[in-house]
Amino acid sequence: MTIERITGEVPAAAVGGKARHVGWLIERGERVPPTWVVVPTVSIDEAQLAETLDAGTKYAVRSSANVEDGEVASYAGQFATELNVAANEVAAAISRVRQSAKSERVSAYQDHIGSSDEVDVAVMIQPMIEPVVSGVAFSRNPMTGLNEVVIETVAGSGDRLVGEGRTPNRWIRRWGTWTEKPDNAAITEAAVEEIAATAVRLSTKFGSPVDLEWVWDGDEVWLVQIRPITGIEDIPIYSNRISREVLPGMIKPLVWSVNVPMVNQAWVDLFTEAIGPNDIQPRGLARSFCYRAYFNMGAIGEIFELMGMPRDSLELLLGLPAGEDQPSFKPSARTVKLLPRMLGMGLRKTRYGKSIPRELHSLQTAYASLEKVDLDARSDSALLSDIAALTEVGIQAAYANIVTPLLANMHNALLRKRLAAAGLDPESVAIGDTKELIGVNPNLHLEELGAELAVLDEETRQDIRQRGAAALPDSMRLSFDDFMVRFGHLSASGNDFSVATWRETPDSVLAMALDHTSVHGETAQLEWVEAEAQLSALQRPLLRMLRNRTQEFIAHRENVSFTYTYGYGLFRRFFLEVGSRLVERGVLKEVDDVMYLYLDELRAALLGMPVASPGDLVAARRQEMEDLQDVELPEVIYGDDYVPVQHTAGAAERSGIPTSRGHHRGTLRVVHDTSEFEKVMPGDVIAIPYSDVAWTPLFARAGAVVAESGGMLSHSSIVAREYRIPCVVSVAGATKLPDGATVVVDGYAGTVVVEDGA
């Protein structure tokens, strides 16, 4: 039998992936045009075709090859497609579609992708739906993996999206709200709403995100193809929304390789306490881009899932637009299973305050012991052992420095909520200082130093400004030394041990004291006794208890933070000793060069193990950090191959539709037609008006593609995705960009930046 009607799901081996997916849609009762398939191994029976097809109907004749729509290669546009074919011409169209598999174009394509698969072409036949609008819908953003429906529409036939490179209208629906839609469209919004809902519904049935090809006849939406979206589950997403607060600025390699694993291990310990054994890796929670810290949102999403929360909740942490259907926490079976463990953890944390003084004593004892180590007497290996021991203590301190502020904030929030419920303004009520804070608050003691300096005569103060600590009178020497003993370990950045401490820069401390100004609020706060007098007898016990607990944890928080900073600062002492030894051995030029080596490089250099020239590494990183000092970074970065834009002062930026993932910097080559292919060198960025199959060889050389027209299904986009190179389409004036300039293409954000000075 030559032709068979598809009435349900059929084996892909017999009819190819396209036809199998159409059968999947038909079996589930979706609105699909009647579809017939001709398998590869049968001869064409024109009589049977004539009996089956309607003589007055035009048909679409498309390939459904065994190699199409694969996870590695799509073969998009490689086989012939025949549209508006009269019934008596379908047999000839089938032959042409089959024959297209033997073309030089397909052979060259297979050579490029390294495939030796035998190509078998089944052929699908469908009556033409007279299209008012055609398009494609993705149930998830195929570039970023975000939970948003992306729809592209074009007037007329959908083949214009591929064959003609037409620029489509674009719609994006995020959690029930349109975040992007065209001003004027040839399709009703109700029809687009239906398409979006269908994409989400079918992705649930399909078991994975999908893209749909569809046709709107002005009345109804017809589905003509469905396929899975592959590769989006592994897209790395990084954000600095939180990290820029806790780890601001540029972070030197040594600081990164000590601080991040140490603090992240403390977080992993906390998560493990809540959810049990897991595979979370401390180093996987954060990533450095341009020497700035970004949190790995994918890893955090995994933690969300382990705790029974929707993975998509992390998109709220990214600051992305919300919608009326945004994900909310709904207890799952996983949540119920974890409930006893989490309740136990919560119960333990209610008693945590009692253990903090004991923990602080233990930490302070361990730190004091490490501070007393005679560095000169330690061997290289012993010195590394001390650093390892300091790291282990640091993990314990970091855990306390995470949990204690969380508990302090929780108690403070509860107190404020209860005060508001009692009719008092929480901001106007003084919680009250505690004596414990005086010893860890440098501002109070700087104020005292400032008061002593203020009574000195003007000549002495000017001398101190010029000569610093050397000009201090004997009457102030004791109080200044006492201040430095207590607070000398502090620095301009408590999270960066590469920064010199106050103990190393006493003149800067005196400058602060000379200019120190007491700051007191202009609005007097209500003392607690007065506030309590306004409460009812029933309210007072609970609020007094909450106030006492809040005071207790605020004091704990400040003491823990002070101890953590003190211990963390000890790393500087040990690493400067390592730097001094490497300078003596001629390995480094300056002691603080050690801060530009990662810990494993430092260890190898100190022990004389084979390692790339430390001096060269330091010089390269110093220069790199200087070059990247003023670079502007996005809040969210997609992918691991991010390329920063340099020389941003005069950079010209163009935007378009991102259609193939990745980042790339390269020389721009403007190509208007196929006669200019020879000007493109490997790795160049090509700027083109559009492309069709004849342009495919050019993509083998390109490092990225920028096109003036097109959408997700344009030839440029499809081939760029297969060649694994970034692509941005619908870039206005792409071919008017300066030929030979250096450009940075972001295939996630859809930007093309021409670097100034390039």
N, C-alpha and C positions, 0 to 999 in steps of 0.2 A: 504494500500500500504506500503510495507516494506521500500523501498528506493526511495528518491526523489532528483532530480538534483537541485542544488542551482543556480538560474538564476538572483538573485537580493537579496536585503536586506530582511531578514525575522525576525519575532519576536524572541527575545532572550528567551522568556519563553518557546517556542516550541523546540528550537534546541540548546540552550546554547550560551554563549558569543562568543566562538571561531567561530562557524558556522555563527553566525550573522555578525561578522566582515568580514569573508570571503565573505559573500553576499554583504556587503557594498563595498568591493573592486571590485567584479564582476559587480555590478550595475554601477560603475563609469568607466568601461572599462579597468581596470588594467589587466596586464598579470598574470593570476592566473590559476593553473591547473584545469581541470574539477573537480567539487566537488559534491559529493552526501552526503546526511545525512540520518541517520536512527534515528527516534525519539524514546524516551525511552519507549513509551507505546505499541509499535507494536511488534508482533511476527516476526520472521525472515522467509522470504519466499525465500528459496534457488533457486527456479526456476526463480523467478523474478531477483534475483541477477545474475544468469547465463545469463539471457537475456540482462541485463543492462551492465555488465562488459565484458571487452575483455579478452578472455581466454588466450591470449598470453602476457598479461600485468601484471606487478607486482604492488601492491598497498600499500599505507600507510593507516593504520587504526588507527585513533586517537579519543580520547574522546573529547566531547564538553559538559561538564557537566554544570548544572545550577549554580554550586558554583565556577567554575574555573574563573581565571583572574579577581577576585573581587578586590575592593579597599582595603579591609582589609586582605584577604588571597587569594593566587593564586592557592593553591592545586597543585603546580608544582611537577611533578614526582610522585604524589600519585596514579594516574590511569595508567593502562597499555597502552602502545603504541606498535603497531605491524607494522614492516616495511618489505618491500619486500615480501608481502603476495601474493601468487598465487590466481587467481580469484576464483578457486574452494575451497579455504581455507578461504575466506573472512568471510563467515558465522560463522565459528568457532572463528575467530579473534574478530568478533563483540561480541560474547558471552563472551570471555575472558575479553574484555575491559569493558563490562557492569559489569561482576562479580567482577572486581577489586574494584568497589565502596563499596563492602561488606567486604573488607579485614580488618584484625586487624590493619594494617598499617593506613588505612584511619580513622578507629575508634579512634586510639590513637592520630592521628593528630587533629581530631575534638575536642577531650577532651582537648588537649593542648591549642587550640585557643578559647575554650569555646563556640563552635558552636553546636547547636542541629538541624541545618537545614537538611531537608530531601534531599538526593542526588539523582538527576535524571540524568542519563548519556545518552545523545544523542551521536551518533558515526558518525564521518566524514570519508569519503573514498575518496582518491585522487590517481590518477596514480603516481607512483614514477617518479620524474624527476631525471635522472641520474646526481648526483651532482658532479661537479668538485670542486666547493667551495660552502660552505653554511655559513650563518651567521645571524647577527642581526644588525639593524641600529636604533639608537636613534636620533630623530630630535633635542633633547636638551640633555645636559649632565644630566643623571638621578641622579647623586650624588650631583651636585652643583647647577643645574638649569641654568647654564650658556648657552648662545646662541652659542652652538657648536654641530656639528653632530659627534656622536661617533659610529664607526662601528667596529665590531669584525668579523673576518673571520677564517674559519677552512677548511682544505682540506677534501673533502668527505661530509658525512652526517652531518647536523647540530645537530643531536641528540648526537653527540660526545661531544658537549659543555655541555650538561646536564648529560647524563648517564655516560660518561667516564671522565668527568672533564678535557677535553683537554684544553691546554693553547692556546688561539687564537692569531692571528695577530691582531694588534690594529691600527686603523686609527682615527685621529681627524681632522675635518675640521672646521675652525673658520673663519666666515665671508669671505668665498671664498678662503681661503688659508689653505693648509694642514700644521698643526702645529706638527703633529706626524703621521708617517707612517713607516711600516716595510721596512727593507733593501731588503728582498726577499719575494715575495708573489706569490701564485699560481694563482692569479686573476689579470687581467689587470687593470691598473689605470683608464682606460676609464669606465670599468664596475663599479668600486667603485665610480667614479664621478657620474654615473647614479644613483646608489643607494642613495648617499648623496642627490642629487637633488630631487629624488623621496620622500625621507623621509620628506624634507622640504615642498615640494608641498602638500603631503597628510596631513601633520599636519595642514596646512591652511584649507584644506577642512574639516578635522575632527573636527576642532575647538579647538584643544588642542595638546600639544606635544604627539608624538606617538613613539612606537617602532615597527619595522617591522622585521619579519622573512622572509628570502629570500633564494633562491637557484640559483646558476649560473651554467648553463650546458655547459659552455665553449663558448657559443655564446650569449645567452639571459639570462636576469635576470627574475626569476619567483617569485612572492610574494605568500607566503603561510599563512601569519598571520599578523594582525595588531591589536594593542591594545593601549589604552591611557596610558601615563606615569602619574601617580598620585603622589601627595604630593610634587612636586618640586616647586610649586608656593609659598609655605610657608617656604622655606629654608632660615633661617637668614644668611646674609652675612655682615661681619664687616671688616672695613679697618682702618689702622692707618696711611695711607699715608699723610693725612692732619693733623690729630689730634696729631701726634708726633711732629709736628712743633708748633702748637698753645698750646698744653697741654702736654709738654714733661715729661718724667720720671714717677716715681710712684706718685700716687695721694692718699693722705690719705682720709679716709672715710668722715670726716666732710667737707673737701675741696671739695670733689666730690659732696656731697649732697647739697652744696650751689652753687658752681661755675657752674656746668654743667646745672642744671635746669634754673639758672638765665640767662646764656648766650644763652642757647637754646631757651628760651622764647623770647629773643630779635630777634633771627633768625626767629622764628615762626611769630612774629609780622611783620617782613619784608616780609616774604612769603605771609602772609595774605593780606598785603597791595597790593601785586602784583596779587594774584589770587582770593581773596575774602575769605569768611568763609570756614573753612575746619576742618578736624578732626585730624590734626597733633598734636601729644603730645610731649611737650619739652623733657620729660624724655625718650621718645622712640627714640630720634635722636642719642643717644650715649649709650655705654655700657662699663663697666669696666671689663677687663680681667687681672688678676694678678696685679690689682691696676694700670693698664695703660688704657688710653682712646682709644676707637675705635668708629668710626662713624658707625651707622646702615645704610648700603647701601640700604637695602630694603625700609626704610623710605624715603631716598633720592630719590629712584626710584619712589616712589609714588608721590613725589613732582614734579619730571620730568613729570610724566603722567598728573598731574593736570595742568601743564604749557603747555601741548600739545606736549611735546618732547618724543622721543622714550625711553621707560624704559631701553632698553638695552644700552643706551648711558652711563649709570653709569659704565658699564664694562670698559670703557675707563679710568674712574677715578680710577679703581682698578689697572691700569697699566698692564692689560692683553694683550696678543699679538693681534694686529689689523690685518686686512685683506683688500683685495681690495673691499669687499662688506660691510665694517663696517657701522653701522647705522649713518645716518646724519640727521640733523634737517630738517623736512619737515612740514610746517605749516598744522595744522589739523583744524577741525571744532572748537575744543576746543581753539586752538590758536586764531582763528579769533574772537571767542566770548570774549576772554580775552583782545584783542587788545586795545579797548578803555580804559579799566582799567589800562593796563600797560603803555599806552601812557600818561595817566593822572599822573601815578606815576612818570614816567620819567620827565614830565614837572615840577612836584613838586620838584624833586631832583635837577633840574637846579637852583632852588631858595634856595636850602638847605643851601648854604654857608652863606646867610644873616641871617639865624636863629641860626647858631651855636653859635655866641657870647652870644645870649640871653639864649640858652640852657645851655651853660657852666656856665653862671652866676647863673641860677636856680639850677644846680647840685651842684655847689660849695657852694651855700647858704645852701642847704639841708644837704650836708656833714658837713659843719662847725657847723650846729646846732646839728647834731648827735655826732660830736667830742666833743662838750661841755657838753654832758650829764654827770651828776654826777653819776657815776656807783654805788658808795657806797649807794646812797640814793634811788636807784631803787629796787623795789620788783622783785622777780623772774619772775612773769608774765609780769611786765613792761619791764624787760630786754629782754624777748622773743619778746615783741611787738616792741621794738627798732630794734631788729635783722630783724624782718619782714619788718619794714619800710625801713631799710637799703637795704634790698633785692629789694624792689619796686623801690627805687632810682637807685639801681644797674642795673636793667633791662633797665631803660631809658639810663643810661650811656653806657651800653653794646651796645644798639641799635646805639647810636652815634659813638661808637668805632668800629662798623662794617661798617656803611654807609660812614663815613668820609674817612677811608682808601680806600674804593672802589672808591669813587669819586676822591680822590687824585691820585690813580693809573690810573684811566681813563683819567684824564686831562694830566698826565705825559706821558701816552702812545700816546695820540693825538699830544702833543707837539713834542715828539721824531719822530713820523711819519712825521710830517710836516717839521721838520728840515732836516730829511733825504731826503725828496722829494725836498727840496731846495738846496741839494748838500752839506750839512754840516754833520759832524759826531756828532750825538746826545751826545755821551759819552764825547766829547771834549769841549762841551759848558757848561759853568757854569750857572746854573739856578739862583744862588744867594741866600745868606742867608737872613733871615728876622729877624728883631729885636725881634719879638715875641718868637723865638726859644731860645734865650739866657736864658730866665728865666726858661725853662723846660729842658735844656740840662745839666745834671750833669757833663759831661766830661769837659766842659769849666771851670766849677767852681772847679772841682778836679785839673785841670791844674793850676788854680790860687793858690789853697792851696799848691800844689806841689812846685810852684815857691817860696812861702813864706817859706816853709820848707827847700828849697835848700839853702837859704842864712843863715840858722842857722849854728852854729859851729858843727863839727862832734860829739863832746861829747853829745850835746843836742839831735841831731838826733838819736844817739844810745840809749839814755835814753828813747826817745819817742818810739823807736822800742821795747824796753823791757817793758816799763810800760804803753805805750799807752797814752790815753788822760790825765791821771794824770800828765804826764811829760810835757804837753804843757806850754810854757812860756805865761805870761800874754799878751804879744804883739800879740799872735795869737788867744787868747781865743775868742775874739769877732767875727772874721771872721769864725772860726770853728763853733761857736754856730749858726751863721747866715746860714752857709751851712746846718747844721743839721735841722734847722727850715724849710728850703726850701725843702730839699731832704731826710730828716730822715725817711720818710715813705717808701722809696724804700728798696728793698731787693734783694737777689740773684735770686729770682723768683717772678716776678710780678703777676703770676697766682696762687701762693701758699701762702695763709695767715698763714700757719703753720710755715713758715720760719721766723726767727727773722729778724726784720727790722734793717736798719742802725742805727736808733736811739737807738736800744737796743745793738748794737755792735759797739760803736764808735771807738774802737781800730782797728777794721778791716778797717774802713773808712780811718783812718790815715795811715794804712799800704798801702792802695791803693794809697793815695796821695803821700806818700814817693816814691813809685815805679812808679808813673804815668808818662807816656811818651807821648809827643805830637806826633800825627801821621799826617803827611801831604803827600799828593800824590806826587809821583816823577814826574809825568807828569803835567805840567802847563796847566790849562784849559783856554779856550778862554773866555774872559769876554763877557758879554751879549752885551755891546756897540760895541765891535769889531765884534761879530757875526752878529749883526743887520746891521752893515755897509756893510756886504757881501750880504745882501738880496736886492731884487728889491723893488721898491716903492710899488708895488702891494702886495708883500709878507709881508711887515713889519707890517701892522695893525693887520692882523689875528694872526701872530706869537707873536706879543707883547701882544695881548689879551690872547692868550693861555699861554704865560709865566707868566703873572700876575695872571691868574686863578690857574695855577699850584702852584705858590708861595703861593697863598692864602690858597689852600687846604693842602699843605704840612704843613703850619703853623697851620691850623685847626687840622690836623691829630695829630701833636705832642702835641698840647694843650689838645685835647680830651683824648689822651692816658695818658697824665700826670694826668688829673683829674680822669679818670677811675681808674688808679692805686692807686691814693691817697684815693679814696672812697672805693675801694675794700680792701685796707689795714686796713680800720676801722673794718672789721669783726674780725680781730685778737684781737683788743682791747676788744670787747664785749665777744668773746669766751674765752679769757684768764680770764675774770671776772667770767664767768660761771665755768671754770675749778677751779679757786681759791675757789669758794663757795663749789664745790663738794669735793675738798680736805679737806676743813674745816669740812665737814660733814662726812668724812671718806669713801666717795663713791669712790674716786679716790686717787691714791698715789701721783701723780705729776700733776701739773697744765696743762702741755701740753698733758697729757693723753686724754684730751678732744678731741684732733684732731683725735683720733682713733675711735670715736663714730660717727654714722650717726646722722643727725639732729633730726630725730624723737626719737632716743634713748636718745640723749642729752636732748631733751625737757622733756621726761618722767622721766629721772633721776633727773632733776632740780626740777620738780614739785612733785616728790615723787610718781609717778605713777608706777604700776607694770611693771617691765622690767627685763630681764635677767641681772645677775650681771654685771654691767658696768666694774668693775675691771677685771673680767675674760675675757670679750669681748676685752678689751684693750690689755691684756697680749697675748691673742691668735692672735690678729691682728698684734701686734708688731712682734711676732715670725714669723707669716706668711709673712709679708713684708720683714723680714730679709732673710727668706728662699727663697723668690722669687726675691731677689735683682738682681741676676745675670742670671735669666732665660732668654733664647732667645725665643722671640715670633715671629711668622710669620707676614708678612705684612697684609695678609688676613686670617680671621678666618671664617669658616663655622659652623653654628650651635651654640646653646646656652650652650652646655655641654663640652666646650673645656677643655682639661686636659693638663696642661703644663708639659713639660719634665724637670725634675730636674737632678742635678748632670751631666750636659752636658759635662764636661771636658773629661770623658772617655766613653761617651755613644756611643754604636754601633747602627747604623741605617741601616735598610733594606727598600727597596721600592718595591712596587708592584702595582696592579691595584685595586683602591678602588671600592668596589661593594655594600657595605651597609653602610649607613651613621652613624656617631656618633664618640665619643671619649671615650676611656676607659683605665684605668690603672688597672692592675691586675697581679697575679702570672701566669707565663707561664707554661703550661703543654704540653709537647710534646707527641702526641698520634699517634702511627704508625698504629694501627688497632683496631678493636672493642673490643679486649680482654683487652685493657687498659682503658676502659671507667671509671672504678671505681676510678682511681687516680684523676679525675677531680672533684673539689669542686665548689659550686655555685660562680659565678663571676670570675672564672679563665679564662685566655686567652688560647685557645687551638691552638696549632700549628700542622697541619695535612698535609699529602701528598695530599689528595683530599678527597671528600666524595661522597657517594651515599645515597640512601634512608635508608639503614641500619644504617647510622650514625646519622639519625635525632634525636634520643633520647639524644645524646650527646649535641646537641645545646640548649636543655632546661636548661642545667646547665651553659653553657658558658656565659662569659661577652663580649667576642669578639672572632673572628675567624681569623686565619692566615693560608693560604693554599699555598702549593708550586706550584699548578697548578690551571687552571680554568680561567673563564672570567665572564662577566655579567650574562650569562645564566647557569653557573655551579651550581650544586646542593648546594654547600657551600654558594654561593652568594644568591640564591633564598630563602633558608631557613633562612639565617641570616637576610635578609630583613624582612621576616615575623615575626621573633622573635625580631625584632627591636634592633639588636646588630651589632656593627661595624664588617666589614669584609674586609680583604685585601687579594687578591689572586695573583697568579703568583709571589710569593715571593721566590726568589732563596735561597735555604738552610734553609727554614723555620723550618724544623724538626731537623736542626743542631744547632738551637739556644739553649742557656743553660736552661735546665729544672729547674724550680724553681726560675728563675730570675724575677725581676719586669720589666714589659714592658708597654709601652704606645702605643696604637693603634689609629691611626687617619684614620677613614673611609671616610674622605673627601679628604685628600691629598694622601692617599695610603702609609703611612709610618708606620714602626714598630720600635720603639726605645727601646733598652735594656739599662736601666738606670745603670750607674756605681755605685758601692757601694751598690747595691740592694741585 
